[in-house]
Amino acid sequence: MNEPGAFTRNEIISQPSVWAQALQTFHAQAKALTRFWQSQPVDQMVFTGCGSTYYLSLTAAALFQTLTGIPSVARPASELALFPDLVYPPDQRIMLGVISRSGETTETIEAVSVFRERTGGRVLAITCDSQSTLAKAADIVLAADFAQEQSFAQTRSFSSMLILAQALAGHLAGQDVKMLLSSLPEICDRLLSEYHDLSRQRGEAEKIDRFFFLGAGYQYGLACEAMLKMKEMSLSYSEAFHPLEFRHGPMSMVNENTLVVGLISDEAHRQEVVVLNHMRRLGGDILAIADFAGNEINALGEVIRLQSDLPPWARSALYLPNLQLMAYYRAIARGQNPDRPNNLAAVIKIDTFR
C-alpha cells in the first residue's frame, strides 16, 4: 500500500515530462485546430469548468481575449446549465470551450447540452480523457490522457490542460507556439529542484495558520487554483484575491501567522509590490513569484524567480508546481492524505439535472 500522498507527490514531480507530451499533442493537432477555427466566425468565446477547471477557465479566457482579440468570458458549468440567459447574448456566434479532467462531471455535460439547445454553437473540449462523454459530445478535442491522475486533487492534469489552453490561444493568434513553449518542461524541472526546499519549508511552517494567494490578470485564476490546492489537500484556511482588492477588507485577517503569496505580473508589478509591502508591515510573511526580480521584489522576502524569458501569456503554468508542492508538504505535516482529500471524489456527479 502506498504511503499517504505518494501519488500526489509523484504527479507533481512528473510535470516536466507530462508537459512535453502535452506540447507534442498540441503540435500534432495544430493544423486541424486552424481549420476548425477558420471554418466559422466567432463573436465570443465562453470557457467553462467546475472547481479547478473553472479556475483554469478564468485564465484561459484572459489568455484568449488578450491574444486573439475575441471577447472571452469564463463561467462555472453549473451557471451555464442553470442560468443560461445570464450568459449567452442573443444574435452572437458563440463557441464554448469546455475544460474537464474526467469529461464526466454532471454540470459540465449538462452545460454542453444546454449550450447546444440554446445556441447551436460549436464546442471545443480540453480534457484528460479522450473517450469521455464530453470528448464524444465536442466538435474538436485536445486530450491529455497521459496527464490523468490517481490522486483526487488535480496537479499535473490542471497544468497540462493549461498548457494546451495557452498553446491554443497563442497558435490561433499567430504566435510561434512551438518555439515559445518548448522551454516550459525544462524550466519546470529547474523550479521544482531549485525551490523544492523552500516549498517544503513554507508548507511545513507550524506558525502559519492562514494562506492568501494574490494574482491579477492571467494570474488570478492561478491564484484561485493555488488556494484550492492548499484548502483541499491540507484542510488549511486559504483564500484567493486580486491584489488590490485584498486591501478592501480581507487584509484585516493578516497577522504574524499569515503567509501571503503574490503571483507577480509584469503589467502591474509596481502596484502588486506596494500591496505585498503593506501586508508585510501588518506582520504577514511574504512569498513572491515573479519572472525576474529586481530590488523592489527581492526586498519583499522570499522569492521564486521563474527566469523564463517568456512573454507573460506563455509562462502561466510555471507559477503552479512549487505551490502544489507547498500544499502537499502542508498536508503531510498536518497528517492529511493529499491523495484522498476529505469529503472529495475524483469525479463529481449529481442526479437532479433533467
C-alpha positions in Angstrom: 0.0 0.0 0.0 1.4 3.4 -1.0 2.2 5.9 1.8 -0.2 8.8 2.1 0.5 11.4 -0.6 2.7 9.2 -2.7 0.6 9.6 -5.8 0.3 13.4 -5.4 4.0 13.9 -4.9 4.9 11.8 -8.0 2.2 13.5 -10.1 3.6 16.9 -9.1 7.2 15.9 -9.8 6.3 14.3 -13.1 5.1 17.5 -14.7 8.1 18.3 -16.8 7.8 15.1 -18.8 4.0 15.3 -19.0 4.2 18.9 -20.2 6.4 17.8 -23.0 3.8 15.2 -24.0 1.1 17.9 -23.9 3.1 20.1 -26.3 3.6 17.2 -28.7 -0.1 16.5 -28.6 -0.9 20.1 -29.4 1.6 20.4 -32.3 0.1 17.2 -33.8 -3.3 18.8 -33.9 -2.3 22.4 -34.8 -3.4 22.3 -38.4 -6.7 20.7 -37.6 -7.4 23.4 -35.0 -6.6 26.1 -37.5 -9.1 24.6 -40.0 -11.7 24.3 -37.3 -11.2 27.9 -36.1 -11.4 29.3 -39.6 -14.4 27.3 -40.7 -16.9 29.6 -39.0 -16.7 33.1 -37.5 -16.8 33.5 -33.7 -18.1 36.6 -31.9 -17.5 35.4 -28.4 -15.7 32.5 -26.5 -17.2 31.2 -23.3 -15.0 28.9 -21.2 -16.3 26.7 -18.5 -15.4 24.0 -16.0 -16.0 23.0 -12.4 -13.7 23.6 -9.4 -10.1 23.5 -10.6 -11.2 23.6 -14.3 -13.4 26.7 -13.7 -10.3 28.4 -12.3 -8.4 27.2 -15.4 -11.2 28.7 -17.5 -10.6 32.1 -15.9 -7.0 32.0 -17.1 -8.0 30.5 -20.5 -10.5 33.3 -21.1 -8.0 36.0 -20.2 -5.4 34.4 -22.5 -7.8 34.0 -25.4 -9.2 37.5 -25.3 -5.7 39.1 -25.0 -4.1 37.1 -27.7 -6.9 36.7 -30.3 -9.0 39.8 -29.6 -12.1 37.7 -29.4 -14.3 38.7 -26.4 -14.0 35.8 -23.9 -15.5 35.1 -20.5 -15.4 32.2 -18.0 -18.4 30.9 -16.1 -18.9 27.8 -13.8 -20.6 25.0 -15.7 -23.4 25.0 -13.3 -24.2 28.6 -14.2 -24.3 27.7 -17.9 -26.6 24.8 -17.2 -29.0 26.5 -14.8 -28.8 30.2 -15.8 -28.1 30.3 -19.5 -30.0 33.5 -20.1 -27.4 35.3 -17.9 -24.5 34.1 -20.1 -25.5 33.9 -23.8 -26.3 37.2 -25.5 -28.8 37.0 -28.4 -27.6 37.0 -32.0 -24.0 36.2 -31.1 -21.9 33.4 -32.7 -20.6 31.8 -29.6 -18.1 28.9 -29.2 -18.0 27.0 -25.9 -14.6 26.0 -24.6 -15.2 23.2 -22.0 -12.4 22.1 -19.7 -12.7 18.9 -17.6 -10.2 16.4 -16.3 -12.6 13.4 -16.4 -15.0 14.6 -19.1 -17.8 13.1 -16.9 -18.7 15.8 -14.4 -22.5 16.2 -14.4 -22.7 20.0 -14.6 -20.2 20.1 -17.4 -22.1 17.6 -19.6 -25.3 19.4 -18.9 -23.7 22.8 -19.8 -22.8 21.4 -23.2 -26.3 20.1 -23.7 -28.0 23.4 -22.8 -25.5 25.3 -24.9 -26.3 23.2 -28.0 -30.1 23.7 -27.4 -29.8 27.5 -26.8 -27.2 28.4 -29.5 -26.4 25.6 -31.8 -22.8 26.6 -31.4 -19.6 24.6 -31.6 -17.9 23.0 -28.7 -14.1 22.7 -28.1 -13.1 20.4 -25.3 -9.9 20.2 -23.3 -9.8 17.0 -21.2 -7.6 14.2 -19.9 -10.0 11.5 -21.2 -10.3 11.3 -25.0 -13.0 8.6 -24.6 -15.2 10.5 -22.2 -18.8 11.7 -22.6 -17.5 15.3 -23.0 -15.0 14.3 -25.7 -17.6 12.4 -27.7 -20.0 15.4 -27.4 -17.5 18.0 -28.6 -16.7 19.1 -32.1 -13.0 19.1 -31.6 -10.9 17.8 -28.6 -7.5 18.5 -27.1 -6.9 15.5 -24.9 -4.0 14.9 -22.4 -4.8 11.3 -21.4 -1.2 10.8 -20.2 -1.8 13.6 -17.5 -4.6 11.7 -15.8 -4.0 11.2 -12.0 -4.6 8.5 -9.4 -5.0 11.2 -6.7 -8.2 13.2 -6.4 -6.6 16.7 -6.3 -5.7 18.0 -9.7 -2.0 18.9 -10.2 -0.4 17.7 -13.5 -3.8 17.4 -15.1 -4.5 21.0 -14.4 -1.1 22.3 -15.6 -1.2 20.1 -18.7 -4.6 21.3 -19.7 -3.5 24.9 -19.0 -0.6 24.4 -21.4 -3.0 23.2 -24.1 -5.1 26.3 -23.5 -2.0 28.5 -23.7 -0.9 26.8 -26.9 -4.4 27.1 -28.4 -4.7 30.8 -27.7 -1.2 31.5 -28.9 -1.5 29.4 -32.1 -4.8 31.0 -33.1 -3.2 34.4 -32.6 -0.3 33.6 -34.9 2.3 33.2 -32.2 5.2 30.8 -32.7 3.9 28.4 -30.1 6.4 25.6 -30.9 9.3 27.9 -30.2 7.9 29.9 -27.3 6.5 27.0 -25.2 9.2 24.4 -25.9 11.3 25.5 -22.9 8.5 25.1 -20.3 9.3 21.4 -19.3 13.0 22.3 -18.7 12.1 25.4 -16.7 9.5 23.5 -14.6 12.2 20.8 -13.8 14.6 23.5 -12.7 12.0 25.3 -10.5 10.9 22.1 -8.8 14.6 21.3 -8.0 15.8 24.8 -7.1 12.9 25.7 -4.9 11.9 22.3 -3.5 13.3 23.1 -0.1 11.6 26.5 0.0 8.2 24.9 -0.9 8.7 22.3 1.8 9.7 24.9 4.5 6.7 27.2 3.7 4.4 24.2 3.7 5.6 22.8 7.0 5.8 26.1 8.8 3.9 25.5 12.0 3.2 29.1 12.8 1.2 29.7 9.6 -2.5 29.2 10.1 -3.8 31.1 7.0 -2.8 31.5 3.4 -3.7 34.2 0.9 -2.9 33.9 -2.8 -3.0 37.1 -4.7 -3.0 37.3 -8.5 -4.2 39.6 -11.3 -4.8 39.3 -15.0 -3.7 35.8 -16.2 -2.6 35.0 -12.6 -6.0 35.4 -10.9 -7.3 32.0 -12.0 -3.9 30.5 -11.0 -4.1 32.2 -7.5 -7.6 30.6 -7.1 -6.2 27.2 -8.1 -3.3 27.5 -5.6 -5.9 28.4 -3.0 -7.9 25.3 -3.8 -4.9 23.0 -3.7 -3.9 24.3 -0.2 -7.5 24.0 1.0 -8.4 20.6 -0.3 -5.1 18.9 0.3 -4.3 20.2 3.7 -7.6 21.5 5.1 -6.0 24.8 5.8 -7.6 28.2 5.8 -6.8 29.5 2.3 -8.3 32.3 0.1 -7.5 34.0 -3.2 -8.0 37.6 -4.2 -7.0 40.2 -6.8 -4.0 42.0 -5.2 -5.6 45.5 -4.9 -9.0 44.0 -3.9 -7.3 42.4 -0.9 -6.9 45.7 0.8 -10.7 46.3 0.7 -11.5 44.2 3.8 -9.7 40.9 3.6 -6.4 42.3 4.8 -8.0 42.6 8.2 -7.1 38.9 8.5 -3.4 39.4 8.1 -1.1 38.9 11.2 2.1 37.2 12.1 0.5 33.8 11.4 -0.2 34.6 7.7 1.5 33.7 4.5 0.7 36.0 1.6 1.7 34.6 -1.8 2.0 37.1 -4.6 1.9 35.9 -8.2 3.6 38.9 -9.6 2.6 40.1 -13.1 4.7 42.2 -15.5 2.0 44.7 -16.2 1.0 45.6 -12.6 4.1 44.6 -10.6 4.6 48.1 -9.1 1.1 48.1 -7.6 1.3 44.5 -6.5 4.6 45.1 -4.7 3.0 48.0 -2.9 0.3 45.7 -1.7 2.7 43.0 -0.6 4.8 45.5 1.3 1.7 46.7 3.1 0.9 43.1 4.1 4.5 42.7 5.4 4.1 45.8 7.6 1.0 44.2 9.0 3.0 41.2 10.1 2.4 38.8 7.3 5.1 36.6 5.8 5.5 37.1 2.1 6.4 34.7 -0.7 6.6 36.3 -4.2 6.7 34.5 -7.5 8.0 36.6 -10.4 9.7 36.1 -13.7 12.6 38.4 -12.9 13.0 40.0 -9.5 14.6 43.4 -9.1 15.4 45.1 -5.8 11.8 46.1 -5.1 10.7 42.4 -5.3 13.7 41.0 -3.6 13.1 43.2 -0.7 9.8 41.6 0.0 11.4 38.5 1.4 11.4 35.0 -0.2 11.1 35.0 -4.0 10.6 32.2 -6.5 12.2 33.5 -9.7 10.8 31.9 -12.8 13.6 33.4 -15.1 11.7 32.1 -18.1 12.5 35.0 -20.5 9.0 34.3 -22.0 6.1 36.7 -22.6 3.5 36.7 -19.8 0.9 34.5 -21.6 3.5 31.8 -22.3 4.7 31.3 -18.8 1.3 30.9 -16.9 1.8 27.2 -16.0 5.2 27.9 -14.3 3.6 29.6 -11.3 1.9 26.5 -10.1 4.2 23.5 -9.5 6.0 24.9 -6.4 2.7 26.0 -4.9 1.3 22.5 -5.4 4.4 21.1 -3.7 3.9 23.5 -0.8 0.3 22.3 -0.4 1.5 18.7 -0.5 4.0 19.3 2.3 1.4 21.2 4.3 -0.9 18.2 4.1 1.7 15.7 5.2 2.8 17.9 8.1 -0.8 18.1 9.2 -1.4 14.3 9.0 -3.6 14.6 5.9 -3.5 12.3 2.9 -3.4 14.6 -0.2 -4.2 11.6 -2.4 -7.6 11.4 -0.9 -8.7 14.8 0.4 -11.5 14.9 2.9 -15.1 14.5 1.5 -13.9 14.6 -2.1 -14.1 12.3 -5.1 -12.3 12.2 -8.4 -15.5 12.9 -10.4 -18.4 14.8 -9.0 -21.9 13.8 -10.2 -25.4 15.0 -9.3 -28.7 13.3 -10.2 -31.0 16.3 -10.2 -30.5 17.5 -13.7 -33.4 16.7 -16.1 
